[in-house]
Amino acid sequence: MRSLVGMDREAAKSALSGFLNGEAWSASQIEFLNLIVNHLTEHGVMEEARLYESPFTDLTPHGPDGLFSSTQVEALLAVIAAVRATAVAA
């Protein structure tokens, strides 16, 4: 159902809040994360592979790997997988 109606914007931001805590982010990183929030708001779920397509690659041709450390990318992918898992379980 969520994939049809999207996700509440605050819920999408909340899903990323654990990832965001305690870090100083660059403008490009924040823009990338806002693209994720926008996608979740519109579609409700996201496949990890989507991060390596436009509009994400418009910021950096390497997707999240061009902006975040490998540890941060793994954490970001885990957040996206958790959001998808809760959508499937609901």
FIKOLZA-1660 file (N, C-alpha, C; in steps of 0.1 Angstrom, whole numbers, plus 5000, padded with zeros to 4 digits):
% residues 90
   i   px   py   pz ch aa at
   1 5008 4988 5000  A  M  N
   1 5000 5000 5000  A  M CA
   1 5009 5013 5000  A  M  C
   2 5019 5013 5008  A  R  N
   2 5028 5024 5009  A  R CA
   2 5034 5028 4995  A  R  C
   3 5037 5018 4987  A  S  N
   3 5043 5021 4974  A  S CA
   3 5033 5028 4965  A  S  C
   4 5020 5027 4968  A  L  N
   4 5010 5034 4960  A  L CA
   4 5008 5048 4965  A  L  C
   5 5008 5050 4978  A  V  N
   5 5005 5064 4983  A  V CA
   5 5017 5071 4988  A  V  C
   6 5029 5065 4988  A  G  N
   6 5041 5072 4993  A  G CA
   6 5042 5071 5008  A  G  C
   7 5051 5078 5013  A  M  N
   7 5054 5078 5028  A  M CA
   7 5053 5092 5033  A  M  C
   8 5048 5094 5045  A  D  N
   8 5048 5107 5051  A  D CA
   8 5062 5113 5051  A  D  C
   9 5063 5126 5048  A  R  N
   9 5076 5132 5047  A  R CA
   9 5084 5131 5061  A  R  C
  10 5077 5134 5072  A  E  N
  10 5083 5133 5085  A  E CA
  10 5087 5119 5088  A  E  C
  11 5079 5109 5084  A  A  N
  11 5083 5095 5086  A  A CA
  11 5096 5092 5078  A  A  C
  12 5097 5097 5066  A  A  N
  12 5109 5095 5058  A  A CA
  12 5121 5101 5065  A  A  C
  13 5119 5113 5070  A  K  N
  13 5130 5120 5077  A  K CA
  13 5134 5113 5089  A  K  C
  14 5124 5108 5096  A  S  N
  14 5126 5100 5109  A  S CA
  14 5134 5088 5106  A  S  C
  15 5131 5081 5095  A  A  N
  15 5138 5069 5091  A  A CA
  15 5153 5071 5089  A  A  C
  16 5157 5083 5084  A  L  N
  16 5171 5086 5082  A  L CA
  16 5177 5093 5094  A  L  C
  17 5169 5096 5104  A  S  N
  17 5175 5104 5116  A  S CA
  17 5186 5097 5123  A  S  C
  18 5185 5084 5125  A  G  N
  18 5196 5076 5131  A  G CA
  18 5209 5077 5123  A  G  C
  19 5208 5077 5110  A  F  N
  19 5219 5078 5101  A  F CA
  19 5225 5092 5102  A  F  C
  20 5217 5102 5104  A  L  N
  20 5222 5116 5104  A  L CA
  20 5228 5121 5117  A  L  C
  21 5225 5114 5128  A  N  N
  21 5229 5119 5141  A  N CA
  21 5244 5119 5142  A  N  C
  22 5249 5130 5148  A  G  N
  22 5263 5131 5152  A  G CA
  22 5273 5133 5141  A  G  C
  23 5269 5136 5129  A  E  N
  23 5278 5138 5118  A  E CA
  23 5277 5153 5113  A  E  C
  24 5287 5158 5107  A  A  N
  24 5287 5171 5100  A  A CA
  24 5287 5168 5085  A  A  C
  25 5276 5171 5079  A  W  N
  25 5274 5167 5065  A  W CA
  25 5277 5179 5056  A  W  C
  26 5282 5176 5044  A  S  N
  26 5284 5187 5034  A  S CA
  26 5271 5190 5027  A  S  C
  27 5271 5201 5019  A  A  N
  27 5258 5204 5012  A  A CA
  27 5254 5194 5002  A  A  C
  28 5264 5188 4995  A  S  N
  28 5261 5177 4986  A  S CA
  28 5255 5165 4993  A  S  C
  29 5261 5161 5004  A  Q  N
  29 5256 5150 5012  A  Q CA
  29 5241 5152 5016  A  Q  C
  30 5238 5164 5021  A  I  N
  30 5225 5168 5025  A  I CA
  30 5215 5167 5013  A  I  C
  31 5220 5172 5002  A  E  N
  31 5211 5172 4990  A  E CA
  31 5208 5158 4986  A  E  C
  32 5218 5149 4987  A  F  N
  32 5217 5135 4983  A  F CA
  32 5206 5129 4993  A  F  C
  33 5208 5131 5006  A  L  N
  33 5198 5126 5016  A  L CA
  33 5184 5131 5013  A  L  C
  34 5183 5144 5009  A  N  N
  34 5170 5150 5006  A  N CA
  34 5164 5143 4994  A  N  C
  35 5172 5139 4985  A  L  N
  35 5167 5131 4973  A  L CA
  35 5161 5118 4978  A  L  C
  36 5167 5112 4988  A  I  N
  36 5162 5099 4993  A  I CA
  36 5148 5102 5000  A  I  C
  37 5148 5112 5008  A  V  N
  37 5135 5116 5015  A  V CA
  37 5124 5119 5004  A  V  C
  38 5127 5126 4994  A  N  N
  38 5118 5129 4983  A  N CA
  38 5113 5116 4977  A  N  C
  39 5122 5107 4974  A  H  N
  39 5118 5094 4968  A  H CA
  39 5109 5086 4977  A  H  C
  40 5113 5085 4989  A  L  N
  40 5104 5078 4999  A  L CA
  40 5091 5085 5001  A  L  C
  41 5090 5098 5001  A  T  N
  41 5078 5105 5002  A  T CA
  41 5069 5102 4990  A  T  C
  42 5074 5101 4978  A  E  N
  42 5067 5099 4966  A  E CA
  42 5063 5084 4964  A  E  C
  43 5073 5075 4967  A  H  N
  43 5071 5061 4964  A  H CA
  43 5069 5052 4976  A  H  C
  44 5073 5056 4987  A  G  N
  44 5071 5048 4999  A  G CA
  44 5082 5038 5002  A  G  C
  45 5088 5033 4992  A  V  N
  45 5099 5024 4993  A  V CA
  45 5110 5027 4983  A  V  C
  46 5121 5021 4985  A  M  N
  46 5132 5023 4975  A  M CA
  46 5141 5011 4975  A  M  C
  47 5145 5008 4963  A  E  N
  47 5155 4997 4961  A  E CA
  47 5169 5004 4962  A  E  C
  48 5178 4997 4968  A  E  N
  48 5192 5002 4969  A  E CA
  48 5198 5006 4956  A  E  C
  49 5195 4999 4946  A  A  N
  49 5201 5001 4933  A  A CA
  49 5197 5015 4927  A  A  C
  50 5186 5020 4932  A  R  N
  50 5181 5033 4927  A  R CA
  50 5191 5044 4930  A  R  C
  51 5199 5042 4941  A  L  N
  51 5209 5052 4945  A  L CA
  51 5220 5054 4934  A  L  C
  52 5221 5045 4925  A  Y  N
  52 5231 5045 4915  A  Y CA
  52 5225 5050 4901  A  Y  C
  53 5213 5056 4902  A  E  N
  53 5206 5061 4890  A  E CA
  53 5203 5076 4892  A  E  C
  54 5199 5082 4881  A  S  N
  54 5195 5096 4881  A  S CA
  54 5182 5097 4890  A  S  C
  55 5180 5107 4898  A  P  N
  55 5188 5119 4900  A  P CA
  55 5199 5118 4909  A  P  C
  56 5201 5107 4916  A  F  N
  56 5212 5106 4925  A  F CA
  56 5226 5107 4919  A  F  C
  57 5227 5101 4907  A  T  N
  57 5240 5102 4900  A  T CA
  57 5242 5116 4893  A  T  C
  58 5232 5124 4893  A  D  N
  58 5234 5138 4889  A  D CA
  58 5242 5146 4898  A  D  C
  59 5242 5142 4911  A  L  N
  59 5251 5148 4921  A  L CA
  59 5265 5143 4920  A  L  C
  60 5266 5130 4918  A  T  N
  60 5279 5124 4917  A  T CA
  60 5278 5111 4909  A  T  C
  61 5286 5109 4899  A  P  N
  61 5284 5098 4890  A  P CA
  61 5285 5084 4897  A  P  C
  62 5291 5084 4909  A  H  N
  62 5293 5071 4916  A  H CA
  62 5282 5069 4927  A  H  C
  63 5271 5076 4926  A  G  N
  63 5260 5074 4936  A  G CA
  63 5266 5078 4950  A  G  C
  64 5261 5071 4960  A  P  N
  64 5265 5074 4974  A  P CA
  64 5280 5072 4976  A  P  C
  65 5286 5063 4968  A  D  N
  65 5300 5060 4970  A  D CA
  65 5309 5072 4967  A  D  C
  66 5304 5082 4960  A  G  N
  66 5311 5094 4957  A  G CA
  66 5310 5105 4967  A  G  C
  67 5301 5103 4977  A  L  N
  67 5299 5113 4987  A  L CA
  67 5301 5108 5002  A  L  C
  68 5300 5095 5004  A  F  N
  68 5300 5089 5017  A  F CA
  68 5311 5079 5018  A  F  C
  69 5316 5076 5030  A  S  N
  69 5325 5065 5032  A  S CA
  69 5318 5052 5030  A  S  C
  70 5326 5041 5029  A  S  N
  70 5320 5028 5027  A  S CA
  70 5311 5024 5039  A  S  C
  71 5316 5028 5051  A  T  N
  71 5308 5025 5063  A  T CA
  71 5295 5033 5063  A  T  C
  72 5295 5045 5059  A  Q  N
  72 5283 5053 5058  A  Q CA
  72 5274 5048 5047  A  Q  C
  73 5279 5043 5036  A  V  N
  73 5271 5038 5025  A  V CA
  73 5264 5025 5031  A  V  C
  74 5271 5017 5038  A  E  N
  74 5265 5005 5043  A  E CA
  74 5254 5008 5053  A  E  C
  75 5256 5018 5061  A  A  N
  75 5245 5023 5071  A  A CA
  75 5233 5028 5063  A  A  C
  76 5236 5036 5053  A  L  N
  76 5225 5041 5045  A  L CA
  76 5217 5030 5038  A  L  C
  77 5224 5021 5032  A  L  N
  77 5217 5009 5026  A  L CA
  77 5209 5002 5036  A  L  C
  78 5214 5000 5048  A  A  N
  78 5206 4993 5059  A  A CA
  78 5194 5001 5063  A  A  C
  79 5194 5014 5063  A  V  N
  79 5182 5022 5066  A  V CA
  79 5172 5020 5055  A  V  C
  80 5176 5020 5042  A  I  N
  80 5167 5019 5031  A  I CA
  80 5161 5005 5031  A  I  C
  81 5169 4995 5034  A  A  N
  81 5164 4981 5035  A  A CA
  81 5154 4980 5047  A  A  C
  82 5156 4986 5058  A  A  N
  82 5147 4986 5069  A  A CA
  82 5134 4993 5066  A  A  C
  83 5134 5004 5059  A  V  N
  83 5122 5010 5054  A  V CA
  83 5114 5001 5045  A  V  C
  84 5121 4995 5036  A  R  N
  84 5114 4985 5027  A  R CA
  84 5108 4974 5034  A  R  C
  85 5115 4969 5044  A  A  N
  85 5110 4957 5052  A  A CA
  85 5098 4961 5060  A  A  C
  86 5097 4973 5065  A  T  N
  86 5085 4977 5073  A  T CA
  86 5074 4979 5064  A  T  C
  87 5076 4983 5051  A  A  N
  87 5066 4985 5042  A  A CA
  87 5060 4971 5037  A  A  C
  88 5068 4961 5036  A  V  N
  88 5064 4948 5032  A  V CA
  88 5056 4941 5043  A  V  C
  89 5061 4944 5056  A  A  N
  89 5055 4937 5067  A  A CA
  89 5041 4944 5070  A  A  C
  90 5039 4956 5066  A  A  N
  90 5027 4963 5070  A  A CA
  90 5015 4959 5061  A  A  C
% end
